[in-house]
Amino acid sequence: MAGANVFPALTNFDTFDDKNRIRAFFGDRGFFIFDDDVSLIDALWRQMDQAAEQSCGKCTPCRMGTVLVRDALDALRHGRKSPLDLAAIETLADQMTATSMCGLGQTCARALLAALRSFRDVIEAEIARGAQPEQNGLAYMTAPCIEACPSRINVPRYIDYIRDGKPEHSLGVILQKYPMAATCGRVCVRFCEMACRRKFVDEAVGIKTLKRYVADQQSGDKALKFGRELISQPLGADMRVAVVGAGPAGVSCAYHLLLHGYHVDILEAMREPGGMAAIGIPAYRLPKHVLHSETDIITELGGRFLFERALGRDFSIDDLFARGYRAVFLAIGCQQGIRLGVEDEDPSVPGYKSGIGFLLEVHDHVAGLKSVSLSGEVIVVGGGNVAMDCARSALRMGADKVHVVYRRTREDMPADSEEVEAAIAEGVVFHFLTNPTRIVTGDGRITGVEVAGMRQTAPDGHGRRGVAPVPGTEQIMPCGTLIAAIGQQVVKGALTAEDGIAFDRWNCVAIDPLDLSTSRPGVFAGGDCASGPSTLIHAMANGLKASRSIDDWIRLGRVTFQPRTRMREILNDNKMLADDAVEVPVKPQYRVHHPELDPTVRKLMFEEVEQTISPEQAYREAKRCMRCYRTYSVITERAIPEAGA
């Protein structure tokens, strides 16, 4: 890559799509040229045209510089006299890079500067030849937070709208990707914040906090109005799709199919929508009225929920096709717990509960469907978010003391760090490097758990350290309730051999990761049933991807190529997004945090712990975003097939 000192060997980089050779690639740190006939001027114009189109206009170097340089390059590529000579173009590019206020302006001209300084003779020769040949290619703008988000939401854009005092526009950016903005704003695990470049200055921008602010500011009517504006012309009555499961993946898929004009039915085994978001996330994190206000958009857009219809009990895949559905999306989740696999384990013994089973009891208790209570000491085994939800819920259900037993270190816990901190603040006791070895019973019920200490072993080839038991450290931890929260799996019997759906070695539905198709034509799958227990944002991203694949399948009989997805693949496979610090000084300003109920009060009830920030706090937090946009473009041998974003 010109302009970069060191760059590793490229991966998956020969062709862009089927037999369409990559001739050149331009990025935020330089460029690659694989064909001597590539026009540098035309390729660089693509970069600057994208930058000028996306400039927010808040600072002069980027607002004016991108336009002036773009227009100058446009004149040169068409063989016309340019208003700027190469020296003036270089000066403007240098000023943009050095003085722009955001990542877009700071990086968009780096490839141009590298070309002017290292290959000026090539550019001058192109100018002498006159008009340049038209080149095939694609320009793509992204940011670290966008690439980290499974749904690829344009995070800087929705933050820009908050800063501009337009929360309804901000919500619109989110609703283009999924309908559950308020839900995600409460329970998302924040991959975007982990990638946020602001962390190199002080703290990552509170992206999830801002999302919740926007969603809570805007009523359901505004979300519905936006959804109706997006909806396509309704298709014929025979364009019907069945979605099995009303969790986040199913709701997201149905939402996007409805926007495409399809007629969608969601068949759900429970008596309410939401799936694991409804039964697996306690009300103190996600109030049920918030969740239901967002799933209601399905019926408002013309879809139907068919409750208490379980796959494998009330219908089969064959039944769905026999009823006239053109395609099926399986989003049945993983709602069966996994055993610990220790000595004397018997799930039928009183006091033994699976994590998901316990959370379902909590859900029914809070909903007033049945009364459930705990007493004495409770042990929760596991280190994920489900384990944290079980531990915090157990306190609220009356447990005298709650222990979390996890066989690795705190740093190894997959649970959201904020959930761990909240559990500690509420009094949950953690036992790290501790593993259950035997269940102790007495008088027909659980009375304790035998545990052993663990030690870390040497790192493996991937740098991950394993654990091994420490002989002689066995001890009995007394308890009246044991909650096994080490994972979930697809409910046995939901799918049978007659359905024609293959499973992988992890007992998940086997899918093609590119389009989420299963072994049976016309059947797609996503969410936890295909990936194993994952996050709400991953499930909703799967729903969006499945809706595109289903639309292609029904209309064309095949799934089309997605050029933007291919660009993301190139960036990810070759680590194109540099993990570097900011280059323009930024005044440190620490993030705004949610107001929270006091731990001593909140652990006694299921009222929502976190509260929404104020408009003033939202504006202040939005101003912390550094808009770390990056522009990339590819030049190919043939035209790239067009497809959705």
Secondary structure as a PSIPRED ss2 file (coil, helix, strand):
# PSIPRED VFORMAT (PSIPRED V4.0)

   1 M C   1.000  0.000  0.000
   2 A E   0.000  0.000  1.000
   3 G C   1.000  0.000  0.000
   4 A C   1.000  0.000  0.000
   5 N C   1.000  0.000  0.000
   6 V C   1.000  0.000  0.000
   7 F C   1.000  0.000  0.000
   8 P C   1.000  0.000  0.000
   9 A C   1.000  0.000  0.000
  10 L C   1.000  0.000  0.000
  11 T C   1.000  0.000  0.000
  12 N C   1.000  0.000  0.000
  13 F C   1.000  0.000  0.000
  14 D C   1.000  0.000  0.000
  15 T E   0.000  0.000  1.000
  16 F E   0.000  0.000  1.000
  17 D E   0.000  0.000  1.000
  18 D C   1.000  0.000  0.000
  19 K C   1.000  0.000  0.000
  20 N E   0.000  0.000  1.000
  21 R E   0.000  0.000  1.000
  22 I E   0.000  0.000  1.000
  23 R E   0.000  0.000  1.000
  24 A E   0.000  0.000  1.000
  25 F E   0.000  0.000  1.000
  26 F E   0.000  0.000  1.000
  27 G C   1.000  0.000  0.000
  28 D C   1.000  0.000  0.000
  29 R C   1.000  0.000  0.000
  30 G C   1.000  0.000  0.000
  31 F E   0.000  0.000  1.000
  32 F E   0.000  0.000  1.000
  33 I E   0.000  0.000  1.000
  34 F C   1.000  0.000  0.000
  35 D C   1.000  0.000  0.000
  36 D C   1.000  0.000  0.000
  37 D C   1.000  0.000  0.000
  38 V C   1.000  0.000  0.000
  39 S C   1.000  0.000  0.000
  40 L H   0.000  1.000  0.000
  41 I H   0.000  1.000  0.000
  42 D H   0.000  1.000  0.000
  43 A H   0.000  1.000  0.000
  44 L H   0.000  1.000  0.000
  45 W H   0.000  1.000  0.000
  46 R H   0.000  1.000  0.000
  47 Q H   0.000  1.000  0.000
  48 M H   0.000  1.000  0.000
  49 D H   0.000  1.000  0.000
  50 Q H   0.000  1.000  0.000
  51 A H   0.000  1.000  0.000
  52 A H   0.000  1.000  0.000
  53 E H   0.000  1.000  0.000
  54 Q H   0.000  1.000  0.000
  55 S C   1.000  0.000  0.000
  56 C C   1.000  0.000  0.000
  57 G C   1.000  0.000  0.000
  58 K C   1.000  0.000  0.000
  59 C C   1.000  0.000  0.000
  60 T H   0.000  1.000  0.000
  61 P H   0.000  1.000  0.000
  62 C H   0.000  1.000  0.000
  63 R H   0.000  1.000  0.000
  64 M H   0.000  1.000  0.000
  65 G H   0.000  1.000  0.000
  66 T H   0.000  1.000  0.000
  67 V H   0.000  1.000  0.000
  68 L H   0.000  1.000  0.000
  69 V H   0.000  1.000  0.000
  70 R H   0.000  1.000  0.000
  71 D H   0.000  1.000  0.000
  72 A H   0.000  1.000  0.000
  73 L H   0.000  1.000  0.000
  74 D H   0.000  1.000  0.000
  75 A H   0.000  1.000  0.000
  76 L H   0.000  1.000  0.000
  77 R H   0.000  1.000  0.000
  78 H C   1.000  0.000  0.000
  79 G C   1.000  0.000  0.000
  80 R C   1.000  0.000  0.000
  81 K C   1.000  0.000  0.000
  82 S C   1.000  0.000  0.000
  83 P C   1.000  0.000  0.000
  84 L C   1.000  0.000  0.000
  85 D C   1.000  0.000  0.000
  86 L H   0.000  1.000  0.000
  87 A H   0.000  1.000  0.000
  88 A H   0.000  1.000  0.000
  89 I H   0.000  1.000  0.000
  90 E H   0.000  1.000  0.000
  91 T H   0.000  1.000  0.000
  92 L H   0.000  1.000  0.000
  93 A H   0.000  1.000  0.000
  94 D H   0.000  1.000  0.000
  95 Q H   0.000  1.000  0.000
  96 M H   0.000  1.000  0.000
  97 T H   0.000  1.000  0.000
  98 A H   0.000  1.000  0.000
  99 T H   0.000  1.000  0.000
 100 S C   1.000  0.000  0.000
 101 M C   1.000  0.000  0.000
 102 C C   1.000  0.000  0.000
 103 G H   0.000  1.000  0.000
 104 L H   0.000  1.000  0.000
 105 G H   0.000  1.000  0.000
 106 Q H   0.000  1.000  0.000
 107 T H   0.000  1.000  0.000
 108 C C   1.000  0.000  0.000
 109 A C   1.000  0.000  0.000
 110 R H   0.000  1.000  0.000
 111 A H   0.000  1.000  0.000
 112 L H   0.000  1.000  0.000
 113 L H   0.000  1.000  0.000
 114 A H   0.000  1.000  0.000
 115 A H   0.000  1.000  0.000
 116 L H   0.000  1.000  0.000
 117 R H   0.000  1.000  0.000
 118 S H   0.000  1.000  0.000
 119 F C   1.000  0.000  0.000
 120 R H   0.000  1.000  0.000
 121 D H   0.000  1.000  0.000
 122 V H   0.000  1.000  0.000
 123 I H   0.000  1.000  0.000
 124 E H   0.000  1.000  0.000
 125 A H   0.000  1.000  0.000
 126 E H   0.000  1.000  0.000
 127 I H   0.000  1.000  0.000
 128 A H   0.000  1.000  0.000
 129 R H   0.000  1.000  0.000
 130 G C   1.000  0.000  0.000
 131 A C   1.000  0.000  0.000
 132 Q C   1.000  0.000  0.000
 133 P C   1.000  0.000  0.000
 134 E C   1.000  0.000  0.000
 135 Q C   1.000  0.000  0.000
 136 N E   0.000  0.000  1.000
 137 G E   0.000  0.000  1.000
 138 L E   0.000  0.000  1.000
 139 A E   0.000  0.000  1.000
 140 Y E   0.000  0.000  1.000
 141 M E   0.000  0.000  1.000
 142 T E   0.000  0.000  1.000
 143 A C   1.000  0.000  0.000
 144 P H   0.000  1.000  0.000
 145 C H   0.000  1.000  0.000
 146 I H   0.000  1.000  0.000
 147 E H   0.000  1.000  0.000
 148 A H   0.000  1.000  0.000
 149 C C   1.000  0.000  0.000
 150 P C   1.000  0.000  0.000
 151 S C   1.000  0.000  0.000
 152 R C   1.000  0.000  0.000
 153 I C   1.000  0.000  0.000
 154 N C   1.000  0.000  0.000
 155 V H   0.000  1.000  0.000
 156 P H   0.000  1.000  0.000
 157 R H   0.000  1.000  0.000
 158 Y H   0.000  1.000  0.000
 159 I H   0.000  1.000  0.000
 160 D H   0.000  1.000  0.000
 161 Y H   0.000  1.000  0.000
 162 I H   0.000  1.000  0.000
 163 R H   0.000  1.000  0.000
 164 D C   1.000  0.000  0.000
 165 G C   1.000  0.000  0.000
 166 K C   1.000  0.000  0.000
 167 P H   0.000  1.000  0.000
 168 E H   0.000  1.000  0.000
 169 H H   0.000  1.000  0.000
 170 S H   0.000  1.000  0.000
 171 L H   0.000  1.000  0.000
 172 G H   0.000  1.000  0.000
 173 V H   0.000  1.000  0.000
 174 I H   0.000  1.000  0.000
 175 L H   0.000  1.000  0.000
 176 Q C   1.000  0.000  0.000
 177 K C   1.000  0.000  0.000
 178 Y C   1.000  0.000  0.000
 179 P C   1.000  0.000  0.000
 180 M C   1.000  0.000  0.000
 181 A H   0.000  1.000  0.000
 182 A H   0.000  1.000  0.000
 183 T H   0.000  1.000  0.000
 184 C H   0.000  1.000  0.000
 185 G H   0.000  1.000  0.000
 186 R H   0.000  1.000  0.000
 187 V H   0.000  1.000  0.000
 188 C C   1.000  0.000  0.000
 189 V C   1.000  0.000  0.000
 190 R C   1.000  0.000  0.000
 191 F H   0.000  1.000  0.000
 192 C H   0.000  1.000  0.000
 193 E H   0.000  1.000  0.000
 194 M H   0.000  1.000  0.000
 195 A H   0.000  1.000  0.000
 196 C C   1.000  0.000  0.000
 197 R H   0.000  1.000  0.000
 198 R H   0.000  1.000  0.000
 199 K H   0.000  1.000  0.000
 200 F H   0.000  1.000  0.000
 201 V C   1.000  0.000  0.000
 202 D C   1.000  0.000  0.000
 203 E C   1.000  0.000  0.000
 204 A C   1.000  0.000  0.000
 205 V C   1.000  0.000  0.000
 206 G C   1.000  0.000  0.000
 207 I H   0.000  1.000  0.000
 208 K H   0.000  1.000  0.000
 209 T H   0.000  1.000  0.000
 210 L H   0.000  1.000  0.000
 211 K H   0.000  1.000  0.000
 212 R H   0.000  1.000  0.000
 213 Y H   0.000  1.000  0.000
 214 V H   0.000  1.000  0.000
 215 A H   0.000  1.000  0.000
 216 D H   0.000  1.000  0.000
 217 Q H   0.000  1.000  0.000
 218 Q C   1.000  0.000  0.000
 219 S C   1.000  0.000  0.000
 220 G H   0.000  1.000  0.000
 221 D H   0.000  1.000  0.000
 222 K H   0.000  1.000  0.000
 223 A H   0.000  1.000  0.000
 224 L H   0.000  1.000  0.000
 225 K H   0.000  1.000  0.000
 226 F H   0.000  1.000  0.000
 227 G H   0.000  1.000  0.000
 228 R H   0.000  1.000  0.000
 229 E H   0.000  1.000  0.000
 230 L H   0.000  1.000  0.000
 231 I C   1.000  0.000  0.000
 232 S C   1.000  0.000  0.000
 233 Q C   1.000  0.000  0.000
 234 P C   1.000  0.000  0.000
 235 L C   1.000  0.000  0.000
 236 G C   1.000  0.000  0.000
 237 A C   1.000  0.000  0.000
 238 D C   1.000  0.000  0.000
 239 M C   1.000  0.000  0.000
 240 R E   0.000  0.000  1.000
 241 V E   0.000  0.000  1.000
 242 A E   0.000  0.000  1.000
 243 V E   0.000  0.000  1.000
 244 V E   0.000  0.000  1.000
 245 G C   1.000  0.000  0.000
 246 A C   1.000  0.000  0.000
 247 G C   1.000  0.000  0.000
 248 P H   0.000  1.000  0.000
 249 A H   0.000  1.000  0.000
 250 G H   0.000  1.000  0.000
 251 V H   0.000  1.000  0.000
 252 S H   0.000  1.000  0.000
 253 C H   0.000  1.000  0.000
 254 A H   0.000  1.000  0.000
 255 Y H   0.000  1.000  0.000
 256 H H   0.000  1.000  0.000
 257 L H   0.000  1.000  0.000
 258 L H   0.000  1.000  0.000
 259 L H   0.000  1.000  0.000
 260 H C   1.000  0.000  0.000
 261 G C   1.000  0.000  0.000
 262 Y C   1.000  0.000  0.000
 263 H E   0.000  0.000  1.000
 264 V E   0.000  0.000  1.000
 265 D E   0.000  0.000  1.000
 266 I E   0.000  0.000  1.000
 267 L E   0.000  0.000  1.000
 268 E E   0.000  0.000  1.000
 269 A C   1.000  0.000  0.000
 270 M C   1.000  0.000  0.000
 271 R C   1.000  0.000  0.000
 272 E C   1.000  0.000  0.000
 273 P C   1.000  0.000  0.000
 274 G C   1.000  0.000  0.000
 275 G C   1.000  0.000  0.000
 276 M H   0.000  1.000  0.000
 277 A H   0.000  1.000  0.000
 278 A H   0.000  1.000  0.000
 279 I H   0.000  1.000  0.000
 280 G C   1.000  0.000  0.000
 281 I C   1.000  0.000  0.000
 282 P C   1.000  0.000  0.000
 283 A C   1.000  0.000  0.000
 284 Y C   1.000  0.000  0.000
 285 R C   1.000  0.000  0.000
 286 L C   1.000  0.000  0.000
 287 P C   1.000  0.000  0.000
 288 K H   0.000  1.000  0.000
 289 H H   0.000  1.000  0.000
 290 V H   0.000  1.000  0.000
 291 L H   0.000  1.000  0.000
 292 H H   0.000  1.000  0.000
 293 S H   0.000  1.000  0.000
 294 E H   0.000  1.000  0.000
 295 T H   0.000  1.000  0.000
 296 D C   1.000  0.000  0.000
 297 I H   0.000  1.000  0.000
 298 I H   0.000  1.000  0.000
 299 T H   0.000  1.000  0.000
 300 E H   0.000  1.000  0.000
 301 L C   1.000  0.000  0.000
 302 G C   1.000  0.000  0.000
 303 G C   1.000  0.000  0.000
 304 R E   0.000  0.000  1.000
 305 F E   0.000  0.000  1.000
 306 L E   0.000  0.000  1.000
 307 F E   0.000  0.000  1.000
 308 E C   1.000  0.000  0.000
 309 R C   1.000  0.000  0.000
 310 A C   1.000  0.000  0.000
 311 L E   0.000  0.000  1.000
 312 G C   1.000  0.000  0.000
 313 R C   1.000  0.000  0.000
 314 D C   1.000  0.000  0.000
 315 F E   0.000  0.000  1.000
 316 S C   1.000  0.000  0.000
 317 I H   0.000  1.000  0.000
 318 D H   0.000  1.000  0.000
 319 D H   0.000  1.000  0.000
 320 L H   0.000  1.000  0.000
 321 F H   0.000  1.000  0.000
 322 A H   0.000  1.000  0.000
 323 R C   1.000  0.000  0.000
 324 G C   1.000  0.000  0.000
 325 Y C   1.000  0.000  0.000
 326 R C   1.000  0.000  0.000
 327 A E   0.000  0.000  1.000
 328 V E   0.000  0.000  1.000
 329 F E   0.000  0.000  1.000
 330 L E   0.000  0.000  1.000
 331 A C   1.000  0.000  0.000
 332 I C   1.000  0.000  0.000
 333 G C   1.000  0.000  0.000
 334 C C   1.000  0.000  0.000
 335 Q C   1.000  0.000  0.000
 336 Q E   0.000  0.000  1.000
 337 G E   0.000  0.000  1.000
 338 I C   1.000  0.000  0.000
 339 R C   1.000  0.000  0.000
 340 L C   1.000  0.000  0.000
 341 G C   1.000  0.000  0.000
 342 V C   1.000  0.000  0.000
 343 E E   0.000  0.000  1.000
 344 D C   1.000  0.000  0.000
 345 E C   1.000  0.000  0.000
 346 D C   1.000  0.000  0.000
 347 P C   1.000  0.000  0.000
 348 S C   1.000  0.000  0.000
 349 V C   1.000  0.000  0.000
 350 P C   1.000  0.000  0.000
 351 G C   1.000  0.000  0.000
 352 Y E   0.000  0.000  1.000
 353 K E   0.000  0.000  1.000
 354 S E   0.000  0.000  1.000
 355 G H   0.000  1.000  0.000
 356 I H   0.000  1.000  0.000
 357 G H   0.000  1.000  0.000
 358 F H   0.000  1.000  0.000
 359 L H   0.000  1.000  0.000
 360 L H   0.000  1.000  0.000
 361 E H   0.000  1.000  0.000
 362 V H   0.000  1.000  0.000
 363 H H   0.000  1.000  0.000
 364 D H   0.000  1.000  0.000
 365 H H   0.000  1.000  0.000
 366 V H   0.000  1.000  0.000
 367 A C   1.000  0.000  0.000
 368 G C   1.000  0.000  0.000
 369 L C   1.000  0.000  0.000
 370 K C   1.000  0.000  0.000
 371 S C   1.000  0.000  0.000
 372 V C   1.000  0.000  0.000
 373 S C   1.000  0.000  0.000
 374 L C   1.000  0.000  0.000
 375 S C   1.000  0.000  0.000
 376 G C   1.000  0.000  0.000
 377 E E   0.000  0.000  1.000
 378 V E   0.000  0.000  1.000
 379 I E   0.000  0.000  1.000
 380 V E   0.000  0.000  1.000
 381 V E   0.000  0.000  1.000
 382 G C   1.000  0.000  0.000
 383 G C   1.000  0.000  0.000
 384 G C   1.000  0.000  0.000
 385 N H   0.000  1.000  0.000
 386 V H   0.000  1.000  0.000
 387 A H   0.000  1.000  0.000
 388 M H   0.000  1.000  0.000
 389 D H   0.000  1.000  0.000
 390 C H   0.000  1.000  0.000
 391 A H   0.000  1.000  0.000
 392 R H   0.000  1.000  0.000
 393 S H   0.000  1.000  0.000
 394 A H   0.000  1.000  0.000
 395 L H   0.000  1.000  0.000
 396 R H   0.000  1.000  0.000
 397 M C   1.000  0.000  0.000
 398 G C   1.000  0.000  0.000
 399 A C   1.000  0.000  0.000
 400 D C   1.000  0.000  0.000
 401 K E   0.000  0.000  1.000
 402 V E   0.000  0.000  1.000
 403 H E   0.000  0.000  1.000
 404 V E   0.000  0.000  1.000
 405 V E   0.000  0.000  1.000
 406 Y C   1.000  0.000  0.000
 407 R C   1.000  0.000  0.000
 408 R C   1.000  0.000  0.000
 409 T C   1.000  0.000  0.000
 410 R H   0.000  1.000  0.000
 411 E H   0.000  1.000  0.000
 412 D H   0.000  1.000  0.000
 413 M C   1.000  0.000  0.000
 414 P C   1.000  0.000  0.000
 415 A C   1.000  0.000  0.000
 416 D C   1.000  0.000  0.000
 417 S H   0.000  1.000  0.000
 418 E H   0.000  1.000  0.000
 419 E H   0.000  1.000  0.000
 420 V H   0.000  1.000  0.000
 421 E H   0.000  1.000  0.000
 422 A H   0.000  1.000  0.000
 423 A H   0.000  1.000  0.000
 424 I H   0.000  1.000  0.000
 425 A H   0.000  1.000  0.000
 426 E C   1.000  0.000  0.000
 427 G C   1.000  0.000  0.000
 428 V C   1.000  0.000  0.000
 429 V E   0.000  0.000  1.000
 430 F E   0.000  0.000  1.000
 431 H E   0.000  0.000  1.000
 432 F C   1.000  0.000  0.000
 433 L C   1.000  0.000  0.000
 434 T E   0.000  0.000  1.000
 435 N E   0.000  0.000  1.000
 436 P E   0.000  0.000  1.000
 437 T E   0.000  0.000  1.000
 438 R E   0.000  0.000  1.000
 439 I E   0.000  0.000  1.000
 440 V E   0.000  0.000  1.000
 441 T E   0.000  0.000  1.000
 442 G E   0.000  0.000  1.000
 443 D C   1.000  0.000  0.000
 444 G C   1.000  0.000  0.000
 445 R E   0.000  0.000  1.000
 446 I E   0.000  0.000  1.000
 447 T E   0.000  0.000  1.000
 448 G E   0.000  0.000  1.000
 449 V E   0.000  0.000  1.000
 450 E E   0.000  0.000  1.000
 451 V E   0.000  0.000  1.000
 452 A E   0.000  0.000  1.000
 453 G E   0.000  0.000  1.000
 454 M E   0.000  0.000  1.000
 455 R E   0.000  0.000  1.000
 456 Q E   0.000  0.000  1.000
 457 T E   0.000  0.000  1.000
 458 A E   0.000  0.000  1.000
 459 P E   0.000  0.000  1.000
 460 D C   1.000  0.000  0.000
 461 G C   1.000  0.000  0.000
 462 H C   1.000  0.000  0.000
 463 G C   1.000  0.000  0.000
 464 R C   1.000  0.000  0.000
 465 R E   0.000  0.000  1.000
 466 G E   0.000  0.000  1.000
 467 V E   0.000  0.000  1.000
 468 A E   0.000  0.000  1.000
 469 P E   0.000  0.000  1.000
 470 V C   1.000  0.000  0.000
 471 P C   1.000  0.000  0.000
 472 G C   1.000  0.000  0.000
 473 T C   1.000  0.000  0.000
 474 E C   1.000  0.000  0.000
 475 Q E   0.000  0.000  1.000
 476 I E   0.000  0.000  1.000
 477 M E   0.000  0.000  1.000
 478 P E   0.000  0.000  1.000
 479 C C   1.000  0.000  0.000
 480 G C   1.000  0.000  0.000
 481 T E   0.000  0.000  1.000
 482 L E   0.000  0.000  1.000
 483 I E   0.000  0.000  1.000
 484 A E   0.000  0.000  1.000
 485 A C   1.000  0.000  0.000
 486 I C   1.000  0.000  0.000
 487 G C   1.000  0.000  0.000
 488 Q E   0.000  0.000  1.000
 489 Q E   0.000  0.000  1.000
 490 V C   1.000  0.000  0.000
 491 V C   1.000  0.000  0.000
 492 K C   1.000  0.000  0.000
 493 G C   1.000  0.000  0.000
 494 A C   1.000  0.000  0.000
 495 L C   1.000  0.000  0.000
 496 T C   1.000  0.000  0.000
 497 A H   0.000  1.000  0.000
 498 E H   0.000  1.000  0.000
 499 D H   0.000  1.000  0.000
 500 G C   1.000  0.000  0.000
 501 I C   1.000  0.000  0.000
 502 A C   1.000  0.000  0.000
 503 F E   0.000  0.000  1.000
 504 D C   1.000  0.000  0.000
 505 R C   1.000  0.000  0.000
 506 W C   1.000  0.000  0.000
 507 N C   1.000  0.000  0.000
 508 C C   1.000  0.000  0.000
 509 V E   0.000  0.000  1.000
 510 A C   1.000  0.000  0.000
 511 I C   1.000  0.000  0.000
 512 D C   1.000  0.000  0.000
 513 P C   1.000  0.000  0.000
 514 L C   1.000  0.000  0.000
 515 D C   1.000  0.000  0.000
 516 L C   1.000  0.000  0.000
 517 S E   0.000  0.000  1.000
 518 T C   1.000  0.000  0.000
 519 S C   1.000  0.000  0.000
 520 R C   1.000  0.000  0.000
 521 P C   1.000  0.000  0.000
 522 G C   1.000  0.000  0.000
 523 V E   0.000  0.000  1.000
 524 F E   0.000  0.000  1.000
 525 A E   0.000  0.000  1.000
 526 G C   1.000  0.000  0.000
 527 G C   1.000  0.000  0.000
 528 D H   0.000  1.000  0.000
 529 C H   0.000  1.000  0.000
 530 A H   0.000  1.000  0.000
 531 S H   0.000  1.000  0.000
 532 G C   1.000  0.000  0.000
 533 P C   1.000  0.000  0.000
 534 S C   1.000  0.000  0.000
 535 T C   1.000  0.000  0.000
 536 L H   0.000  1.000  0.000
 537 I H   0.000  1.000  0.000
 538 H H   0.000  1.000  0.000
 539 A H   0.000  1.000  0.000
 540 M H   0.000  1.000  0.000
 541 A H   0.000  1.000  0.000
 542 N H   0.000  1.000  0.000
 543 G H   0.000  1.000  0.000
 544 L H   0.000  1.000  0.000
 545 K H   0.000  1.000  0.000
 546 A H   0.000  1.000  0.000
 547 S H   0.000  1.000  0.000
 548 R H   0.000  1.000  0.000
 549 S H   0.000  1.000  0.000
 550 I H   0.000  1.000  0.000
 551 D H   0.000  1.000  0.000
 552 D H   0.000  1.000  0.000
 553 W H   0.000  1.000  0.000
 554 I H   0.000  1.000  0.000
 555 R H   0.000  1.000  0.000
 556 L H   0.000  1.000  0.000
 557 G C   1.000  0.000  0.000
 558 R C   1.000  0.000  0.000
 559 V C   1.000  0.000  0.000
 560 T C   1.000  0.000  0.000
 561 F C   1.000  0.000  0.000
 562 Q C   1.000  0.000  0.000
 563 P H   0.000  1.000  0.000
 564 R H   0.000  1.000  0.000
 565 T H   0.000  1.000  0.000
 566 R H   0.000  1.000  0.000
 567 M H   0.000  1.000  0.000
 568 R H   0.000  1.000  0.000
 569 E H   0.000  1.000  0.000
 570 I H   0.000  1.000  0.000
 571 L H   0.000  1.000  0.000
 572 N H   0.000  1.000  0.000
 573 D H   0.000  1.000  0.000
 574 N C   1.000  0.000  0.000
 575 K C   1.000  0.000  0.000
 576 M C   1.000  0.000  0.000
 577 L C   1.000  0.000  0.000
 578 A C   1.000  0.000  0.000
 579 D C   1.000  0.000  0.000
 580 D C   1.000  0.000  0.000
 581 A C   1.000  0.000  0.000
 582 V C   1.000  0.000  0.000
 583 E C   1.000  0.000  0.000
 584 V C   1.000  0.000  0.000
 585 P C   1.000  0.000  0.000
 586 V C   1.000  0.000  0.000
 587 K C   1.000  0.000  0.000
 588 P C   1.000  0.000  0.000
 589 Q C   1.000  0.000  0.000
 590 Y C   1.000  0.000  0.000
 591 R C   1.000  0.000  0.000
 592 V C   1.000  0.000  0.000
 593 H C   1.000  0.000  0.000
 594 H C   1.000  0.000  0.000
 595 P C   1.000  0.000  0.000
 596 E E   0.000  0.000  1.000
 597 L C   1.000  0.000  0.000
 598 D C   1.000  0.000  0.000
 599 P H   0.000  1.000  0.000
 600 T H   0.000  1.000  0.000
 601 V H   0.000  1.000  0.000
 602 R H   0.000  1.000  0.000
 603 K C   1.000  0.000  0.000
 604 L C   1.000  0.000  0.000
 605 M C   1.000  0.000  0.000
 606 F C   1.000  0.000  0.000
 607 E C   1.000  0.000  0.000
 608 E C   1.000  0.000  0.000
 609 V C   1.000  0.000  0.000
 610 E E   0.000  0.000  1.000
 611 Q C   1.000  0.000  0.000
 612 T C   1.000  0.000  0.000
 613 I C   1.000  0.000  0.000
 614 S C   1.000  0.000  0.000
 615 P H   0.000  1.000  0.000
 616 E H   0.000  1.000  0.000
 617 Q H   0.000  1.000  0.000
 618 A H   0.000  1.000  0.000
 619 Y H   0.000  1.000  0.000
 620 R H   0.000  1.000  0.000
 621 E H   0.000  1.000  0.000
 622 A H   0.000  1.000  0.000
 623 K C   1.000  0.000  0.000
 624 R C   1.000  0.000  0.000
 625 C C   1.000  0.000  0.000
 626 M C   1.000  0.000  0.000
 627 R C   1.000  0.000  0.000
 628 C C   1.000  0.000  0.000
 629 Y C   1.000  0.000  0.000
 630 R E   0.000  0.000  1.000
 631 T E   0.000  0.000  1.000
 632 Y E   0.000  0.000  1.000
 633 S E   0.000  0.000  1.000
 634 V E   0.000  0.000  1.000
 635 I E   0.000  0.000  1.000
 636 T E   0.000  0.000  1.000
 637 E C   1.000  0.000  0.000
 638 R C   1.000  0.000  0.000
 639 A C   1.000  0.000  0.000
 640 I C   1.000  0.000  0.000
 641 P C   1.000  0.000  0.000
 642 E C   1.000  0.000  0.000
 643 A C   1.000  0.000  0.000
 644 G C   1.000  0.000  0.000
 645 A C   1.000  0.000  0.000
